[in-house]
Each structure stands twice: as C-alpha cells, then as structure tokens.
C-alpha cells in the first residue's frame, strides 16, 4: 500500500500545472497547515484559516476566517495561486466563486485512519513540490501508528470513554459514531461509550450515567471555561459515573488529537499511555 501511495504522489506531481510549485498558497484547515509546516513548505503560504492554530508561526500569517464560513472576496484579495482545503471548507458558494475567479482548489478527502493521514501527507507534498519531505514524514507517522497499535494490542482492558463538548449551562454534547473523537478513542485503545449516538448529541445526566464511561475527555481549550477537573465533576451526572468516581477526567489537545494530522499519532499514544497506566 505504501508503494501505491508513493506512486500516486509522484503521479500527482507530474500532472500539468504541478511542475512549478505554487508560491501563494492559502491553507484551509488546521491539519493541512500543520502538514505544510511539517514538510517545510511554509514559505509558500500566503494565508491560513482560523482553525490553523499550530504551529505558533501560523499566527503571523493573514487569517481568512473560519474554514466553513469563508468569504470569497477575502480569500481572493490575497491573490492565491493554489487553495489547499480540508474536505469541509465552505460554504460551497464561496468555493465556487473562488474557482470561478480562476484559482485552483485542491480539496483533500476526509481522514479518519492512519492510512488516510499518510495519504494526505503525501498528497500535500506532491501539490507543494515537497514530495521527498512528505514521504519521509508519512513514513515516520506510519511507524508511530504501528507502535501505538502494538501498545493497544497489549492492553489487558480497553476503557469505555466518552468525549464531551461542554454547552455552558446546558447538557454537554457527546461524540457518537462517525466522529473524529470516536475514531481517536478507538486508536488510543478505548471504546466509545457513546457509540450508539449519531454524530454529536446532547446527553442528559441519566444518559451519561447509563453510558458508564471509565474516562471522560474534553478539549483542553475548554478547561478554563468548565473550571478544570473539579468543574467537570460538578456537571450533572458526571460524579455518578465510573470516570467521575475515579476522577479520570482528561483534557486533550483538540486539533492535535482530532485533526488527524501529523500530531495525531503522538497524541493518541499519549492518551493510550494515560489510561493504560492511570
């Protein structure tokens, strides 16, 4: 499979229009921007979107706004010669206006697996003229995921975990199946306690208790808002779960773990080590 992906990347690089690397790239998506920096193609960046929060250097670039609520005029004002976009960049009308202005847009497919991440890295490498660096990074990421899979296979127990998004004073939203959090929990050796829930759905205290999670995950960015571990324990229902009783409340880096980019393997491994050796 790796050989096939490498051949695909080389074929992409050989397509007309790709022989000369773009010099004014607008990156739409935190995972896309992280990859561009990781393969040392950042000098080609003209702008990023607001989800591109890592590395810190990305903050020095013009920000075109939230990836799903873009303004075509704002993007075009930066005179890009290539848009590298995550699959959910939009709205569609804005993307069509950008295409209509003659700007090439390359939309990357959704990624929810190690293989998807490796393929995405190689594709971005081909599109930026950094295929060699991308191939090296993809191989490193594959090795990290392989090590993680070995550690997960050796776990005697696989904890039930639920990923919550705090909704202020309302019921928190739990990440069900077909979400990035669902896949991240599985990669880290856990079992999604909310797997029966479609997408993100508000959960009542009773429903949360019934899920019997051994661990509760929240975004690190929400830690100050919810009041840390003590604040989460005060949320209705949490204290009555196995996770609440053991105070197994983990704040994770949202983009790093759930962005399915170059840092996902390392962050999933850190989570796996955390609940394998609490």
N, C-alpha and C positions, 0 to 999 in steps of 0.2 A: 504493500500500500504506500509506503514512504517513497518508493521509486516512482510510482504513478503520480504522486503529488508533485514530486520534483520535476517530472516531465511536463506536468500541467503548468507549473510556474514558468518553466523555460519556454513553453509554447506561448503563454501569455506575453512574455517579454518580447517575443519575436513578432508579435502582431503589429501591423501598420499603426503608427501613431504612438507606439510604446518604445520605439527605439531611442527617442530622445526623452529623457525623464522630465516630468513636469516640474516646473520651478516655483509655481504658486498654487500650492495645494490647500484646500480647505478641508479639514478633517471634521467629520460629523459623527461623534460617538467616542466615549471615553476609552473603550477598548481599541479603537482604531488609532487614536492619538498615542496611547501608551505603546502600541506596536511600532508606530513610526519613530518614536524616540528610541525604542529598544533596538531598532536596526540602524540607528544613526542616520535617519533621513530627515531629521527635524529642520535642517537648513532649507528644505523645500516648502516648509509650512508658511502659509500666509495668514491663516486664522484657524480657530477651533470653535467648538460649541461649548455651552456652559457645563456639560457633563464631563468635559475633559479637565479633570482636576488634578491629574497626576501625569508626569512629574511636576514639581513646582514651576519649572521653566515654562510650562504651558500657560501659566497665568500671565506671562508677559506678552502673549500674542492677542490680537484682536479677537473678541468674543462675538459670534454671530447669533447667540441666543440659544434657547432650549432646543434640543435636537428634533423634537416633534412639533415645534411651533415656530418654524423658521420664516423669515421674511426674504423673499427672493431678491428684493431690492438691496437689502443689507448684505447678502452674500455676493451679489454681482458687483457691488461697489468696491469689493476687494480685488476685482479683476483676476479671478482664479482661472487656471488652465486645466484644473482637474479637481473634482469633488470626490473624496473617498468617504462613503456614507455607510453607516450601520443600516441594517435592514428596515428599521422603523423610523428612519428620518422622514420628516414631512413638515407640513401637510402635503399631500400629493399635488395640490395645485401649485404650491411653491416650487416643488421639484420639477414640475412640468415647465414652469416659467423659466427656470434656470436652464433646462435643456433647450428650450425654445430660443434662448439667447446664444446658443452655440457652445455652451460649456459641457465638457464631457463629465458624466456622472458614472462612477463605478459603485454599485450597491453590493455590499458584502452580504452573504447569506447568514441566517441566524446560526449561532454556535451554542451548542449545549453539551458538547462532549470533548474529550481531549483531542480526538481526531479532527473535529471541527476547528478547534483553536489552531492546531498545527497547519491545517489547510489555509486558514485565514491569514496566518503569519506569512506563509509562502506567497499567497496571492498579493498581499500588500507589498511584499518585497519585489515581486515582478512588476507591479504597477508603478513603483517608485524608482526602479532601477537599482534596487539593493537586494537582488536575489541571493547573492552569496551570504550576506549577513542574515537574511531571513531564514535561509536554510539552516545555518548554524543555530539560530535561536529556536527554530522549530524542533531541531534535534534535542536541544537542551530541555525544552519543555516536555517533549515526549519522555525523556529519561526521568524527569521529575514525577510525571504522572505514573510511570511504571513503578517507581519506588513507592509512591503513595498506594497504588493498587496492592503491592506486596504487603505493606503495613496493614491495610484494611483487611486483607485476607487472613492475617494472623490474629485479628481481634476476636476474643472469645465471645464478646457480646456486642451487639450493634444498638446503640441507644436510640430511643424514639425522640426525635427533636421536632420543634415547630419554630418557624421563622415568623416573627410578628412585626408588623408596622404599626406603631402607635398612632392612634387617631385622636390625640388630645384627650378630652373627657369622654369620648365615645368608645365603642367597642373597638379593640385592635383588629387589624386585618391579618389573617393568617395566609401564608403562601401554600396553595394546594398544588395539585399536579399540573404539569406543563408550565411551570415557572422556573426561573433561573435558580431560585432558592431551593426548590425541590431537587434539582439536579446537583446543586452544590452539596446539599446534605448527604445525598447518596454517594457522591465522590469521596466525601470525608468519612464514609463508613457508617453513617447514620441511617435511620429510617424516618421518613417524613410522617410525623404523627397526623398531619393534615392532608394526607394523600387523597382522601375521599372528597376534598373540597376542590371545586373547579376554579383555577386561577387564584386571585386574591379575593377573600371574602371575610366580612366582619364575623367575628365569633363571640358568642355570649360567654359569660363566666362558666355557665353549666357545660357548654360545648367544649370549652378549653379544658376543664377538669376531666371530661369524658375522654379526651384525646390521650390523657396520661403521659404527657411528654416527660422524658428524663432530663431534657435540656431545652432551654428557650433561648433563641437567638434574636438579636435586634441589631440594627445598624449602629455602628459606633457614632455616627453623626447625630443619632438621637439620644445618646447617653446624657448630655446636659439637660435636654428637654424633659426627659422622663424622670430625672433625678437618680440616675445610676441604678445599681442593683436594688437598693432599698426602695427606690421609686417603682421599679417593676414589681417588686414583691407586694406593693400596696395596690397594684392593679387588681380589680375584681377577678377572683378565681385562681390567680397565679399561686398564692400561698398554699392552696389545696392540691396542687399538682406535685408529682414526684420531683420535678425540677425546682419548684418553689421551696419544698421542704428541705432539699439538699443545697439550695441557693446556687443551682447550676444555671446561672443567667450569664450568657456570653454576648458581648458586644463585638461585632465583626466589621471589618472594613467593607462597606457595601460594594464599591466599584472593584476593589481588588479581588474579592471572592466571587461576586455575582456578575462581574463584567465579562467573564470568560475571555480574558486576555492573557498576556504573558505572566501576570502575577497570580492567576487563579490556582495553579498547581501548588505553589508555595503556601498560599493562604488556606487552601483546603487541607494541606498536610499539617499546618499549624493547628487547625480546628480538630483534625483527627487525633493528633497527639494530646490535645487538651482533654477531650472526653475519653480517650483511651487510658489516660493517666491523670484523673482529676485530683 
